[in-house]
């Protein structure tokens, strides 16, 4: 390939790749660090004027449920510990009074923000179904980097007039 043709080829490949953005590292929320002890998390929660409402064991993990962390739409935060160290943080959101279209738009905004920060997320769950008269929808996206993941989950279930909805972000040390 002559030099001029090679230069044009390299330029075409570079331009077709689009702009390259630096990705941010996925970290535990609220400035916490993976492996922190339950006592340390309790101290942080208390200092933030939030309240531990439940502590339990689930399999090999300990779970601490916290209410009152001030963040728009945040209803509950679950801290998961394995072998005494923080391994996952689940932020559970709800937008009471919002219709499905508005919630869907909000979930799309969260996904777009995560895509900008961490690179394109991968759709890992997209289910719709009806079991025993309960209609449900589950959509989930995943961002994974350096042994840490972020999952965005949008779940709804409806039976007649009763409706349950959960939007959650799961930060996990893998």
C-alpha positions as a LaTeX table, in Angstrom:
\begin{tabular}{lrrr}
\hline
Residue & $x$ (\AA) & $y$ (\AA) & $z$ (\AA) \\
\hline
Unk1 & 0.00 & 0.00 & 0.00 \\
Unk2 & 1.55 & 3.35 & $-1.01$ \\
Unk3 & 2.28 & 5.77 & 1.84 \\
Unk4 & $-0.48$ & 8.23 & 0.83 \\
Unk5 & $-3.12$ & 5.45 & 0.73 \\
Unk6 & $-1.91$ & 4.16 & 4.11 \\
Unk7 & $-2.20$ & 7.65 & 5.65 \\
Unk8 & $-5.75$ & 8.03 & 4.32 \\
Unk9 & $-6.63$ & 4.55 & 5.66 \\
Unk10 & $-5.26$ & 5.38 & 9.16 \\
Unk11 & $-7.13$ & 8.71 & 9.18 \\
Unk12 & $-10.40$ & 7.01 & 8.13 \\
Unk13 & $-10.06$ & 4.39 & 10.89 \\
Unk14 & $-9.29$ & 7.05 & 13.49 \\
Unk15 & $-12.26$ & 9.19 & 12.47 \\
Unk16 & $-14.66$ & 6.25 & 12.40 \\
Unk17 & $-13.79$ & 5.27 & 15.97 \\
Unk18 & $-15.42$ & 8.46 & 17.28 \\
Unk19 & $-14.29$ & 10.45 & 20.28 \\
Unk20 & $-12.62$ & 8.53 & 23.08 \\
Unk21 & $-13.71$ & 9.47 & 26.59 \\
Unk22 & $-11.94$ & 8.64 & 29.79 \\
Unk23 & $-14.10$ & 6.39 & 31.92 \\
Unk24 & $-14.52$ & 6.96 & 35.61 \\
Unk25 & $-13.81$ & 4.13 & 37.99 \\
Unk26 & $-16.86$ & 2.47 & 39.57 \\
Unk27 & $-16.49$ & 2.95 & 43.31 \\
Unk28 & $-18.62$ & 2.26 & 46.36 \\
Unk29 & $-21.15$ & 5.09 & 46.86 \\
Unk30 & $-21.05$ & 7.77 & 49.58 \\
Unk31 & $-17.22$ & 7.76 & 49.60 \\
Unk32 & $-17.12$ & 4.33 & 51.25 \\
Unk33 & $-14.46$ & 1.73 & 50.54 \\
Unk34 & $-14.89$ & $-1.97$ & 49.76 \\
Unk35 & $-14.07$ & $-4.12$ & 52.77 \\
Unk36 & $-15.14$ & $-1.57$ & 55.40 \\
Unk37 & $-16.55$ & $-3.10$ & 58.58 \\
Unk38 & $-20.21$ & $-2.99$ & 59.65 \\
Unk39 & $-19.16$ & $-0.84$ & 62.64 \\
Unk40 & $-17.56$ & 1.73 & 60.32 \\
Unk41 & $-20.70$ & 1.82 & 58.15 \\
Unk42 & $-22.92$ & 2.24 & 61.26 \\
Unk43 & $-20.76$ & 5.23 & 62.28 \\
Unk44 & $-21.07$ & 6.82 & 58.82 \\
Unk45 & $-24.84$ & 6.20 & 58.79 \\
Unk46 & $-25.29$ & 7.70 & 62.26 \\
Unk47 & $-23.20$ & 10.75 & 61.37 \\
Unk48 & $-25.41$ & 11.26 & 58.29 \\
Unk49 & $-28.46$ & 11.26 & 60.61 \\
Unk50 & $-29.84$ & 8.14 & 58.91 \\
Unk51 & $-31.07$ & 5.08 & 60.78 \\
Unk52 & $-30.23$ & 1.38 & 60.69 \\
Unk53 & $-33.70$ & $-0.23$ & 60.56 \\
Unk54 & $-32.73$ & $-3.88$ & 60.21 \\
Unk55 & $-29.74$ & $-6.20$ & 60.43 \\
Unk56 & $-29.94$ & $-9.83$ & 59.31 \\
Unk57 & $-28.02$ & $-12.70$ & 57.82 \\
Unk58 & $-28.79$ & $-13.86$ & 54.28 \\
Unk59 & $-26.81$ & $-16.96$ & 53.36 \\
Unk60 & $-23.13$ & $-16.15$ & 53.89 \\
Unk61 & $-23.76$ & $-12.41$ & 53.90 \\
Unk62 & $-24.81$ & $-9.95$ & 56.56 \\
Unk63 & $-27.26$ & $-7.26$ & 55.49 \\
Unk64 & $-27.78$ & $-3.83$ & 57.04 \\
Unk65 & $-30.89$ & $-1.90$ & 55.92 \\
Unk66 & $-30.76$ & 1.88 & 56.31 \\
Unk67 & $-33.45$ & 4.53 & 55.90 \\
Unk68 & $-32.98$ & 8.28 & 55.86 \\
Unk69 & $-29.94$ & 8.79 & 53.63 \\
Unk70 & $-30.82$ & 12.03 & 51.91 \\
Unk71 & $-30.84$ & 11.61 & 48.14 \\
Unk72 & $-33.72$ & 12.41 & 45.80 \\
Unk73 & $-36.02$ & 9.40 & 45.43 \\
Unk74 & $-33.87$ & 7.13 & 47.64 \\
Unk75 & $-36.11$ & 5.01 & 49.87 \\
Unk76 & $-33.74$ & 2.47 & 51.38 \\
Unk77 & $-30.09$ & 1.50 & 51.24 \\
Unk78 & $-28.87$ & $-2.05$ & 51.82 \\
Unk79 & $-25.27$ & $-2.69$ & 52.79 \\
Unk80 & $-24.02$ & $-6.27$ & 52.26 \\
Unk81 & $-21.00$ & $-7.67$ & 54.08 \\
Unk82 & $-19.01$ & $-10.82$ & 53.30 \\
Unk83 & $-16.43$ & $-12.04$ & 55.80 \\
Unk84 & $-16.90$ & $-8.84$ & 57.79 \\
Unk85 & $-16.22$ & $-6.44$ & 54.91 \\
Unk86 & $-18.46$ & $-4.31$ & 52.69 \\
Unk87 & $-19.07$ & $-6.16$ & 49.41 \\
Unk88 & $-22.22$ & $-4.56$ & 47.94 \\
Unk89 & $-24.38$ & $-1.48$ & 48.31 \\
Unk90 & $-27.93$ & $-1.50$ & 46.94 \\
Unk91 & $-29.73$ & 1.81 & 46.54 \\
Unk92 & $-33.51$ & 1.33 & 46.26 \\
Unk93 & $-35.45$ & 4.18 & 44.66 \\
Unk94 & $-39.10$ & 5.01 & 44.14 \\
Unk95 & $-40.89$ & 7.97 & 42.67 \\
Unk96 & $-44.30$ & 7.95 & 44.34 \\
Unk97 & $-47.02$ & 9.53 & 42.27 \\
Unk98 & $-45.10$ & 9.22 & 39.02 \\
Unk99 & $-46.71$ & 7.36 & 36.12 \\
Unk100 & $-44.91$ & 4.62 & 34.19 \\
Unk101 & $-43.79$ & 6.92 & 31.37 \\
Unk102 & $-42.19$ & 9.39 & 33.77 \\
Unk103 & $-40.46$ & 6.61 & 35.73 \\
Unk104 & $-39.24$ & 5.05 & 32.47 \\
Unk105 & $-37.76$ & 8.38 & 31.43 \\
Unk106 & $-36.06$ & 8.72 & 34.82 \\
Unk107 & $-34.55$ & 5.20 & 34.52 \\
Unk108 & $-33.34$ & 6.12 & 31.02 \\
Unk109 & $-31.66$ & 9.23 & 32.46 \\
Unk110 & $-29.89$ & 7.15 & 35.14 \\
Unk111 & $-28.69$ & 4.71 & 32.45 \\
Unk112 & $-27.44$ & 7.54 & 30.22 \\
Unk113 & $-25.50$ & 9.08 & 33.15 \\
Unk114 & $-23.90$ & 5.70 & 33.94 \\
Unk115 & $-23.02$ & 5.19 & 30.25 \\
Unk116 & $-21.26$ & 8.57 & 30.22 \\
Unk117 & $-19.32$ & 7.82 & 33.40 \\
Unk118 & $-18.45$ & 4.15 & 32.95 \\
Unk119 & $-18.82$ & 3.42 & 29.24 \\
Unk120 & $-21.73$ & 1.66 & 27.53 \\
Unk121 & $-23.74$ & $-0.61$ & 29.80 \\
Unk122 & $-24.90$ & $-4.05$ & 28.67 \\
Unk123 & $-28.55$ & $-5.09$ & 28.86 \\
Unk124 & $-28.46$ & $-8.36$ & 30.83 \\
Unk125 & $-32.15$ & $-8.82$ & 31.65 \\
Unk126 & $-35.23$ & $-7.98$ & 29.60 \\
Unk127 & $-38.23$ & $-10.01$ & 30.71 \\
Unk128 & $-41.98$ & $-9.58$ & 30.61 \\
Unk129 & $-44.41$ & $-12.15$ & 31.85 \\
Unk130 & $-47.58$ & $-13.11$ & 33.61 \\
Unk131 & $-47.54$ & $-15.62$ & 36.45 \\
Unk132 & $-50.65$ & $-16.37$ & 38.50 \\
Unk133 & $-52.28$ & $-13.14$ & 37.34 \\
Unk134 & $-49.27$ & $-10.99$ & 38.24 \\
Unk135 & $-47.81$ & $-9.13$ & 35.29 \\
Unk136 & $-44.15$ & $-8.32$ & 35.70 \\
Unk137 & $-41.39$ & $-6.56$ & 33.83 \\
Unk138 & $-37.68$ & $-6.75$ & 34.61 \\
Unk139 & $-34.96$ & $-4.79$ & 32.83 \\
Unk140 & $-31.37$ & $-4.71$ & 33.98 \\
Unk141 & $-28.14$ & $-3.16$ & 32.73 \\
Unk142 & $-24.60$ & $-3.96$ & 33.78 \\
Unk143 & $-21.33$ & $-2.02$ & 33.85 \\
Unk144 & $-18.24$ & $-4.03$ & 34.77 \\
Unk145 & $-14.66$ & $-2.92$ & 35.28 \\
Unk146 & $-11.70$ & $-3.99$ & 37.41 \\
Unk147 & $-13.62$ & $-6.47$ & 39.57 \\
Unk148 & $-16.36$ & $-3.96$ & 40.41 \\
Unk149 & $-19.80$ & $-3.86$ & 38.84 \\
Unk150 & $-22.77$ & $-1.56$ & 38.76 \\
Unk151 & $-26.21$ & $-2.93$ & 37.94 \\
Unk152 & $-29.29$ & $-0.82$ & 37.24 \\
Unk153 & $-32.50$ & $-2.80$ & 37.77 \\
Unk154 & $-36.04$ & $-1.67$ & 36.91 \\
Unk155 & $-38.71$ & $-4.09$ & 38.12 \\
Unk156 & $-42.49$ & $-3.73$ & 38.16 \\
Unk157 & $-45.24$ & $-6.16$ & 39.15 \\
Unk158 & $-48.98$ & $-5.55$ & 38.90 \\
Unk159 & $-52.04$ & $-7.53$ & 39.86 \\
Unk160 & $-55.29$ & $-5.70$ & 39.23 \\
Unk161 & $-54.99$ & $-2.24$ & 40.76 \\
Unk162 & $-52.07$ & $-3.20$ & 43.03 \\
Unk163 & $-48.69$ & $-2.22$ & 41.65 \\
Unk164 & $-45.18$ & $-2.58$ & 42.99 \\
Unk165 & $-42.16$ & $-0.92$ & 41.45 \\
Unk166 & $-38.48$ & $-1.01$ & 42.31 \\
Unk167 & $-35.61$ & 0.85 & 40.73 \\
Unk168 & $-32.26$ & $-0.04$ & 42.22 \\
Unk169 & $-28.57$ & 0.50 & 41.72 \\
Unk170 & $-26.25$ & $-2.29$ & 42.94 \\
Unk171 & $-22.59$ & $-1.44$ & 43.42 \\
Unk172 & $-20.67$ & $-4.73$ & 43.88 \\
Unk173 & $-17.10$ & $-5.72$ & 44.57 \\
Unk174 & $-16.79$ & $-8.88$ & 42.46 \\
\hline
\end{tabular}
